[in-house]
Amino acid sequence: MEKTDCQQLNPRLLLPERIYVTVGRELNIWKDAIVLMPEGYTGVQINFFCDVGLNKKRGFRFKPEEPGEYTLTVTVDDVNGQNLETKKTIISAVPNCSGSGTKNLLFIGDSLFGGGQIAEEVRNLILKDGRFKPELIGSEGKHPVCHEGRGGYRFDHYATKGQRFFRFEVTGIKSPFNKPVYQHHGFKFYGVEHNITDGTGYISCVSDSPVATVENSGTLEKESGQGDSEISFHNYEITTFNPFWNDEKNCHDFQKYLADRKVSGNLDFVFIQLGNNDIWSKVDSASVKKIIQYAKDLLSQILSAKSGFPEAKIILGLPTAGGSQDGFGINYGASANVEQIKSKTRVLSEALVKTFDRGAFSKNVRLSPNILWIDRYYGYPRAETQVSDRETTLIEEHTNGGHPSLSGYQQMADAFYSTMRSFL
């Protein structure tokens, strides 16, 4: 019998061996994240089977009231009921009342950590449930919510000496971006990451000059690429190189990093959220292999007995797939395709699961499947807009494709927090 289109679809269910959820937190596994399929595709039926939780229209939901372990079976069938794929995972409900003393927490990531929303919510959850005091470490943010989240950063920026980024705070942005190159005071600045919602946010750039300088406020003039011809910025900051790099020894030194910040004790928990910027360039077997090697190098340095903390517990977040095409269109014009982004994110996520799940790399490393937790619709900024110039009917569309709304950040925090609690 000739196969139909839906029978030929490879769902590629994304499930780590175990998913942790803290007592009192709500776990959601969204259908449009667990299966790789085109937006709006209705040719498959996704079902969840478990002794606990709810099989809902948009996904699986479970809010545990007590610790326990449960098998979750996920099936994907075509419209004729023919099974395309079945996978199982363990839902592990962990206590929210374990731990003692003071724990040092370090958040390493890109712009998803850059605003401090996730770090702040993880701290709030710890304080709410109690048992230990969180001390957040970092040169970004403001006490008590400090972190090392930087827009545009990738695994290689933290796994090597790094690169210097210029972050310009802007308002009044009208046009989407596509590989823009700006001029300011005779220096070129290349746009690598744009976090803009409703015309306001920031632009992260790198310069081709090691001596590039910037005024506290001024104008970026577009030389090439897509974007506003002139962009006024009212503030900027330089995120320089790798905060964990010891220039004197020319290597990572997490022990010195803590000592420089007068932090006593060990590095207890490290949260990592990277990968979303890594997949913007070409993604094939060779490039994914390189990304994974950078990830392994970074984690090895954190756990190094010589300059790191061998007993540190690392929570590695899977990269998120973002919101809808509308949101990416607002941010990047016609240069970003959500299906390609989802596909490349899936390739990297699968490689991360293969490399780091089940303690394959280290018993001190566990995955936080943030891509499954965050609501790809309601977890991203939205606003009402006209259907078109000629049709005044208002519809709701995403206004940012890659950066969540507050509820989306909080869902990611729930995932990180639950995985952290599994170590206690």
Beta strands, then each sheet from edge to edge (+ up, - down):
strand 1: 18-22
strand 2: 27-30
strand 3: 44-49
strand 4: 54-55
strand 5: 59-62
strand 6: 68-78
strand 7: 83-94
strand 8: 102-109
strand 9: 133-137
strand 10: 140-142
strand 11: 145-149
strand 12: 165-170
strand 13: 178-184
strand 14: 187-197
strand 15: 200-207
strand 16: 218-226
strand 17: 230-239
strand 18: 245-246
strand 19: 251-252
strand 20: 269-273
strand 21: 313-317
strand 22: 365-368
strand 23: 382-386
strand 24: 394-398
sheet 1: 1+ 7+ 6- 3+
sheet 2: 2+ 5- 4+
sheet 3: 9+ 8+ 11+ 10-
sheet 4: 9+ 8+ 20+ 21+ 22+
sheet 5: 12+ 15- 14+ 13- 16+ 17- 12+
sheet 6: 18+ 19-
sheet 7: 23+ 24-
end
